[in-house]
Amino acid sequence: MKSEFKFIFLLYVSRSGSTYLSRLLAENCSDLAVIAETNYFRIIIAHQRIYKQYQPSVLAKLIAEDPKFKGFQFSKKEIIGVLNQCETHREAILATTKFIIHKKGIKETQNILIKDGGLVDFITEINTLFPGSKLLHIQRDPRGCINSLLHTPKAFIRGKSSMGWNDIEMCVRQYEVYLGKIEALTANNKIMHLHYEDLLGETNEVLLQLIKSLSLRPNHKSDIVQWNGLREEELVIHKNLYKPAQKDRLTAWKHELETWEIIYIERKLWKYIDKPSVAYSKKTLLKSILKARLNHILGGARLNVYRLNRYLLNGNLSLFFYKVRLKLKV
């Protein structure tokens, strides 16, 4: 099956401005559609990595169980119907993409932005399946990114972070590991890099340059798009989707993070920070590390409660064992 789509993959650490960037591109490009965080791309590619053989019924079950894909409210029967018409994983991706666009009334165009930071682990398969695809990475100052993770809990569990993001040690580790993966990919892949701070500071200039680099067609009139692929749950989480990003988010971490948190982030992620903001002694650093460790123990407990709720209590066992097997495969 010849690809009728030209994919652009947006890679990012959570809370790095990916939703804001997606919205700007969708509004300002007349030939781009956005499909955000549905996980189907990852599930199908991971299945190919693990099992090799194409199994439509197994894939349909995994996709239907995914909490993010459930937000689209497609039935398992519909998904099976789509996948049964395919013979390979590549065909399954194309057919599912077309199905989502049609069912959700997303603007039909060749250029599709797939907003999924988790695809950073599957770039080898993407290059094989869809040669010529474009990779875009948005990066945010780790202090702003981690501050947002810590103080902007997800909506799935009221008053709590759905993924244990109120664990600063986990946030720092995730940021460091992710940027390490991006650096490794950059050696053999052409990746367009964009800083969230630059996007806020010089929005029009940065956006026009990015549109040109992506070979997209600019839209010369302001048009708030309603056809993007965000689920209702994401609209709740990302309340600023149709509003300009707040300029004070550039420096909000300075008064929202505690001093020990800033010390911990700046020490651990020093190579991603131009200029440290807090001077510290060995004693204050040690205190910060100990507080982060205690925070991590509590955060780990909350994360396990979330996983229990997401996979076991909500009947997503197949997806749980699938992810375990994928980790073992990696």
Secondary structure as UniProt FT lines:
FT   STRAND          6..12
FT   TURN            14..15
FT   HELIX           18..28
FT   TURN            30..31
FT   STRAND          32..36
FT   HELIX           40..51
FT   HELIX           56..65
FT   HELIX           67..70
FT   TURN            71..72
FT   HELIX           76..83
FT   TURN            84..85
FT   HELIX           89..103
FT   TURN            104..105
FT   STRAND          111..115
FT   HELIX           117..122
FT   HELIX           123..129
FT   TURN            131..132
FT   STRAND          134..139
FT   HELIX           142..151
FT   TURN            158..159
FT   TURN            162..163
FT   TURN            165..166
FT   HELIX           168..186
FT   TURN            187..188
FT   STRAND          191..195
FT   HELIX           196..201
FT   HELIX           203..213
FT   TURN            214..215
FT   HELIX           232..237
FT   TURN            239..242
FT   HELIX           247..250
FT   TURN            251..252
FT   HELIX           253..256
FT   HELIX           259..268
FT   HELIX           270..272
FT   HELIX           282..307
FT   HELIX           308..313
FT   TURN            314..315
FT   HELIX           317..329
//
